């Protein structure tokens, strides 16, 4: 009986090792590493830690860390302009892009995407006392957005390029709003709440501008990595790991 148990234990160890090796066999930009591109100015999804002023933390950083661990790889996060994430992944400079990123037809022409791991809402920030009371009042107003985000795309489509000013970060857009350069800012609801909390005199409209799903972008040239990440992500969603990360950074109303 002991010999039989030993054989089963040995087989289990072999299968476990094979699973780890299989995960580690995917090709990445740098051997042994998973390179993630983000724009660390999008709290709570990615932002610079207050503790050391250097480390990138947040929902996306933690979920990427869980994926890298499952793959047996070291996670490396690169902070770049949001507008450069898609092209960087497409060109093979980065393995994945995570920055509260929504799947769009235009983006799908250049990169692939994982399953959805979170839902987002595009909200509108205005100064207290603004005559903008709902999204119906946005027509003809100067709107600030973060460059290349879905908020940027939606607003240009809905209101025209002449009424939209794009900034490199959401923080810059909010600063422009405070200075009166734009009349409102359209951005994801969770960063919007963080910006309003940090800037007195700003409020968020009760009505949402748009609702969307967030996913991880990957290179079309690396379908093996895409599938491995998607399989792991589904597992992390099913076992509650993703929800635990979301609950950590996004408090229930």
C-alpha positions in Angstrom: 0.0 0.0 0.0 2.8 2.4 0.9 4.5 1.7 -2.5 1.2 2.5 -4.3 0.8 5.7 -2.4 4.4 6.7 -3.2 3.8 6.0 -6.9 0.6 8.2 -6.8 2.5 11.0 -5.0 5.4 10.8 -7.5 2.9 11.0 -10.4 1.2 14.0 -8.8 4.5 15.8 -8.4 5.4 15.1 -12.1 2.0 16.4 -13.3 2.4 19.5 -11.1 5.9 20.1 -12.5 4.7 19.7 -16.0 1.9 22.2 -15.4 4.4 24.8 -14.1 6.8 24.1 -17.0 3.9 24.4 -19.5 3.0 27.8 -18.1 6.6 28.9 -18.2 7.1 27.7 -21.8 5.1 30.7 -23.3 7.3 33.2 -25.1 7.6 36.7 -23.6 9.6 39.8 -24.5 12.2 38.9 -22.0 12.8 35.4 -20.8 11.5 34.7 -17.3 9.6 38.0 -17.2 6.1 39.3 -18.0 6.3 42.9 -19.2 3.2 44.9 -18.6 2.6 48.4 -20.0 0.4 50.8 -18.1 -0.2 54.4 -17.4 0.1 54.8 -13.7 -2.3 57.8 -13.3 -5.5 55.9 -13.3 -6.5 55.1 -9.7 -7.6 52.7 -8.4 -6.5 50.6 -11.4 -2.9 51.8 -11.5 -1.2 54.5 -9.5 2.1 55.3 -7.7 2.2 54.1 -4.1 2.2 56.8 -1.5 4.5 54.6 0.6 7.7 55.0 -1.5 6.6 57.2 -4.4 7.9 54.7 -6.9 6.0 51.4 -6.8 3.0 51.0 -9.2 0.1 49.5 -7.4 -3.7 49.1 -8.0 -6.2 46.6 -9.4 -4.4 46.0 -12.6 -1.0 45.7 -11.0 -2.2 43.0 -8.5 -4.2 41.0 -11.1 -1.1 41.1 -13.4 1.0 39.9 -10.5 -1.4 36.9 -9.9 -1.2 36.0 -13.6 2.6 36.3 -13.7 2.8 34.0 -10.6 0.7 31.4 -12.3 2.9 31.6 -15.4 6.0 31.3 -13.3 7.3 34.6 -14.5 8.5 37.8 -12.8 6.1 40.8 -13.4 7.8 44.0 -14.6 5.5 47.1 -15.0 6.5 49.9 -17.3 4.8 53.3 -16.9 4.2 54.9 -20.3 1.8 57.2 -22.0 -1.6 55.6 -22.4 -1.7 56.4 -26.1 1.5 54.3 -26.6 0.3 51.1 -24.9 -1.5 49.5 -27.9 1.3 50.2 -30.3 3.9 49.0 -27.8 2.2 45.7 -27.3 1.7 45.4 -31.1 5.4 46.0 -31.7 6.5 43.5 -29.2 7.9 46.0 -26.7 5.5 44.7 -24.0 3.8 41.4 -23.4 0.5 42.9 -22.1 -1.3 46.2 -21.6 -3.4 46.8 -18.6 -4.7 50.3 -17.8 -8.5 50.1 -17.3 -8.6 49.3 -21.0 -11.8 48.8 -23.0 -12.2 46.5 -26.0 -13.1 48.5 -29.1 -13.3 47.5 -32.8 -10.4 49.9 -33.6 -8.1 48.3 -30.9 -9.0 44.8 -32.0 -7.5 45.6 -35.4 -4.1 45.9 -33.7 -4.1 43.7 -30.6 -6.1 40.8 -29.0 -7.9 41.0 -25.7 -8.5 38.6 -22.8 -11.9 38.0 -21.1 -13.4 40.9 -19.2 -12.1 41.2 -15.6 -13.9 44.3 -14.5 -16.7 46.7 -15.5 -16.2 50.5 -15.8 -18.4 53.5 -16.1 -17.5 56.7 -17.9 -18.5 59.6 -15.6 -18.5 63.4 -16.0 -16.7 65.7 -13.6 -17.9 69.3 -13.3 -17.3 72.2 -11.0 -19.9 72.7 -8.3 -22.6 75.0 -9.6 -22.0 74.1 -13.2 -24.9 74.5 -15.6 -24.1 70.9 -16.8 -26.6 68.9 -14.9 -26.6 65.7 -16.9 -25.0 64.1 -20.0 -27.7 65.7 -22.1 -26.1 69.1 -21.4 -22.7 68.2 -22.8 -23.4 69.3 -26.4 -21.6 72.5 -27.2 -19.4 72.3 -24.1 -15.6 72.1 -24.0 -14.8 68.6 -22.7 -11.5 67.4 -21.3 -10.5 63.8 -21.6 -7.4 61.6 -21.3 -5.8 61.0 -24.7 -6.7 57.8 -26.5 -9.1 56.6 -23.9 -12.6 55.4 -24.7 -13.8 58.6 -23.2 -11.8 60.5 -25.8 -13.1 58.4 -28.6 -16.8 58.5 -27.4 -16.7 62.3 -26.9 -15.2 63.1 -30.3 -17.8 60.8 -31.9 -20.7 62.3 -30.0 -19.7 66.0 -29.8 -17.0 66.6 -32.5 -13.3 67.1 -32.2 -13.7 70.9 -31.9 -15.3 70.4 -28.5 -12.9 67.9 -27.1 -9.4 68.6 -25.6 -7.2 65.6 -24.9 -4.6 65.5 -22.2 -1.8 63.0 -21.5 -3.2 62.0 -18.1 -6.6 62.3 -16.4 -4.9 64.4 -13.7 -3.9 67.0 -16.4 -7.5 67.0 -17.7 -8.8 67.7 -14.2 -6.2 70.4 -13.6 -7.4 72.0 -16.9 -11.0 71.9 -15.5 -9.9 73.6 -12.3 -8.3 76.4 -14.4 -11.4 76.8 -16.6 -9.8 75.6 -19.8 -12.5 73.0 -20.2 -16.1 72.8 -18.8 -16.1 69.2 -17.7 -14.0 66.0 -17.8 -15.2 62.6 -19.0 -13.2 59.8 -17.4 -13.7 56.4 -15.7 -15.9 56.6 -12.5 -13.3 55.2 -10.1 -10.5 57.6 -11.1 -13.2 60.3 -11.2 -14.1 59.7 -7.5 -10.4 59.8 -6.6 -9.9 63.1 -8.4 -13.0 64.7 -6.9 -12.0 63.6 -3.4 -8.6 65.2 -3.9 -9.9 68.4 -5.4 -12.3 70.6 -3.6 -15.1 72.2 -5.6 -15.6 69.4 -8.1 -18.5 66.9 -8.3 -19.5 63.9 -10.4 -22.8 64.0 -12.3 -25.3 61.4 -11.1 -25.9 60.1 -14.7 -23.2 58.0 -16.3 -21.9 58.8 -19.7 -21.2 55.2 -20.8 -20.6 51.7 -19.4 -17.9 49.4 -20.6 -15.8 46.3 -19.9 -12.1 46.1 -19.1 -9.7 43.5 -20.5 -6.0 42.8 -21.0 -4.5 43.5 -24.4 -2.0 41.1 -25.9 -0.1 40.8 -29.2 -1.7 39.1 -32.1 1.7 37.5 -32.8 1.7 35.6 -29.5 -1.6 33.6 -29.4 0.0 31.0 -27.0 0.6 33.7 -24.4 -2.9 35.2 -25.0 -4.6 31.8 -24.4 -2.5 31.1 -21.3 -3.3 34.5 -19.8 -7.0 34.1 -20.7 -7.2 30.6 -19.1 -5.5 31.9 -15.9 -7.7 34.9 -15.8 -10.9 32.8 -16.0 -9.5 30.7 -13.2 -8.8 33.7 -11.1 -12.3 35.1 -11.7 -13.9 31.7 -10.8 -12.0 31.2 -7.6 -12.8 34.8 -6.4 -9.2 36.1 -6.6 -10.1 38.9 -9.0 -13.1 40.0 -7.0 -10.9 40.1 -3.9 -8.6 42.5 -5.6 -11.5 44.7 -6.8 -13.0 44.7 -3.3 -9.6 45.8 -1.9 -9.3 48.9 -4.1 -13.0 49.7 -4.9 -15.1 50.1 -1.9 -18.8 49.5 -2.1 -21.0 52.6 -2.1 
